[in-house]
Amino acid sequence: MNLIAEKKKEIIEQFRAHEKDTGTPEVQIALLTEKIAQLTAHMKLNKKDFGSRRGLLMMVSKRSSLLKYLKKNDLVRYKKTIEALGLRK
């Protein structure tokens, strides 16, 4: 369930803060959101895949933690990220 390299580069390009940025919370949240979408589609077809379900729940939790961190430290960047990704917080 890895992201295709081209898709990953495209997401990083869209959310990066500077030229060599790959680790800011916005980039991490965007990458996790894409992985979550892929795993959600997989889980709709494979309801009994409990290993993937656990991975999905861990990714959702990690994304939630990153969103809380971003909200606490920079509310403007948080709102911008939420709006860009179409999340409903």
Summary of the structure (lengths in Angstrom):
residues: 89
radius of gyration: 13.6
end to end distance: 25.9
largest distance: 41.9
contacts: 229
relative contact order: 0.15
helix: 75%
strand: 0%
